[in-house]
Amino acid sequence: MDNMDNNWIVLLEASNDVEADIICGFLQDRGIPAIKADSSPYTGAMRVIGGLAVEVQVMVPEPFLEEAKRLQKEFEAGSFQIDEEE
């Protein structure tokens, strides 16, 4: 899916790249397209090199925003668990 095909909306601001990656992966696993607003490796590297504590925006296409908000709230509430294989 081309990132320019949709009107991307900020869902939240994660504290760092790792948190943003976790949230994006969580949403993508549930069928919600999600990206970091500044997914350029150079921007992330500059935050690390420069020691900047800059929040990272997680974005979703506008049609998925409400479902993404619902999933985010459930995730934060601890409603999801990892199923262990037997």
Buried (B, 14 or more C-beta within 10 A) or exposed (E): EEEEEBEBBEBBEBEBBEBBBEBBEBBEEBEBBBBBBBBEEEBBEBBEEEEEEBEBBBBBBEEBBEBBEEBBEEBEEEEEEEEEEE
